[in-house]
Amino acid sequence: MVDIWLIAMVKERLMQREAEKYIVRFPDGMRDRLRQQAKANRRSMNSEIVHHLDRALAAENENGPAATAIAPSLNTTNP
């Protein structure tokens, strides 16, 4: 009986992960830049992308969407 429950839980989790996927088309060169940053930060490509999205959303919440779109201040290496 536990085996059936476990199989059901695994199937449900796989379906949830499938639903969370999103295909993104990057402009020329962006994939390579992300790959280099991910390598430098010792992160997977996915983790690097999520990191940048999280920072962008946090800045937007703090500064408002218009301010973030006009002057994004996410690059801490070149203020």
N, C-alpha and C positions, 0 to 999 in steps of 0.2 A: 504493500500500500504506500509506503514512503517513497518507493521508486517512482510511482506514477506521479506523486506530488512533486518530486524533484524534477522530473521531466517537464511537467507543466510549468514550473517556475523558470527553468532554463529557456523553454520556448518563449515564455512571456518576456523574459529579459532580452532575448535576441530580437524579438519584435520591437521592443522599446528602443533598442540601439539602432535598429534599421530606420525607425521613424525619426531619429535625431540627426540623421545624415543630411547633408546639404552639399550639392555640387556648386563649386565656385569657379568662375572663369577669371583668371588673373590677367592683368595687362602684361604686355611684353616686359620681361625682366623681373617682374615682381616675385615670381616663384623662386628664381635664383637668389634674390635678396633675402627672402624668407628662409630658404634652405641654409644660406650662409649664417644668418642670425641664429637659427635653431641650432646649428652646429656649434657656434661660439657660446651659446647659452646652455649647451648640453640638454636640449629639449628635442622632442619629436616635432615634425612639421605641424602636426595637429595642435600640440601644446603651444607652439610658438604663435600660431594663428589665434588660438583662444586667448592667449596672453594679450596680444595686441587688441583684439576685440574688447576684452575686458577693460583695458586701459582707456580705450576710446569711449566706451559707454560710461565709465566712471567720470571722465572729463566732461562728457556731455551732461551728465546729471549735475555736476558741480557748477559748470559754466553756462549751461543752456545750449541747445542745439545750434543756434545761430553763431554764437561766439566760437564754438568748436569748429564749425564749418569754415568760418572766416580765418581764424588764426589758431590752428591746433597746436597745443603746447605739450605734445606727447614725447617729443624727442629730448631726452634729458642729457644727451651727450653734446648737443649743439643748441644751447638755449637761445 
